[in-house]
Amino acid sequence: MTHVVTESCIQCKYTDCVDVCPVDCFVEGPNFLAIDPDECIDCAVCIPECPVNAIYAEEDLPADQGHMVAINAELCQTPGWKTITKRKSPLPDAEVWKDRKGKLAMLQH
């Protein structure tokens, strides 16, 4: 099993999680972070670091977020999505978006 970033990260992109990841499994896109399932070692140290509770162990994913397993894996192979290893500032309007639901249509590839 691996860990998965869910829709809660879209339009926020808080990067607190990347600072604690011992294997650099996060990749960064324009408005979302994804976890590379081939790199994740299931250590779970990223979960409590996320200020929007967007990271779950795959087996603990909420039922409405199951589609994010395939999306994380796909985005890790997307050209232009690079490994991120250091914390950056969140997106400028992250505070506005952090509690919103149903943001999948906003995901930028």
N, C-alpha and C positions, 0 to 999 in steps of 0.2 A: 504494500500500500504506500501511497504518497500523500503529501499534503496538497491542498488545492486553494487557489485564490478565487473568491466568489465575486458576484456582481457588486457587492458593497464597495469594492476598491475602485470601480469605474468612476471617473471624473474626480477622484480624490488623489490617488497614488501617493499615499503616505509611505515612506520608505524606512520606517523604524525597523522593520523586519529584516532588512538586508544587512544591517549592522551586526546582527547576532547569528546569522546563518554561517555555520562552519564550513559549508561546501560550496557556497556561491551558486545556489540553484535558482535564484530569481533572475528573470529577464524583464526588461522594461520596454514598453511601447508608449505611444503618445499619451494615453490617459489611463493606463492600467499596468499592473505588474502580474506576471504569471510565474508559476513554479514549474521548473523542468522536472518531469517525473523520472527521468533517467539519472538525474543528479541528486534529488532529494533523498536523504538518509532517514527520514521520519524521526528526527530528533525532537520535533515539536517546540523548539525554543522560539520560533517565530510567532506562534499563536498568541501568547500574551502580549507581545509587542505591538500588535496591530490595533491602532486606536479606533478602528471601525469594525472590529471583529469579523474581518473578511477571510480569515484563513482557518481551514478545518482539515483534520485528518479525513482522508477520502471516505472512510467508513462512518464518519460522524457528520457528513454533509447533510444539511437540511434537504428534504425531499425536492423542494423547488429549485435546488442548485445542482442537481446531478449532472446536468448538461455541461457544467463548468470543468469537469474532468477532461473531456475531449477538447474543450476550448483551450485550457491551459497547455495541453500537450501540443496542440496545433500551433499556438502562438509562439511556442519555444522554437519552432522550426521556421518561423516567418522571417524572411529577409528584413533586416533593419532592426529587429528586436535583439538587443544585446544584453549580455550578462551585466547586472548591476551589483556592485559590491560595497558601495558607500552610500550613506544616507544623503538625500537631497531634500530640498524644500518640497512640500506637497504642491499640487496644482493651486493656482491663485484663488480659485473659488471652492476649494475642498470643503470648507466649513459649510457652505451652502448645500453641497451635495451629499455630505456624509451620512445623513439619516434617511435619504430617499431610497425607495425600493424600485424594482423594475427598470434598471438602467441598462440592460443588455443592448438595446438599440443604440445606445450612445457609444458603445465600444468601438474604438478606432483601431483598425488593423494597420 
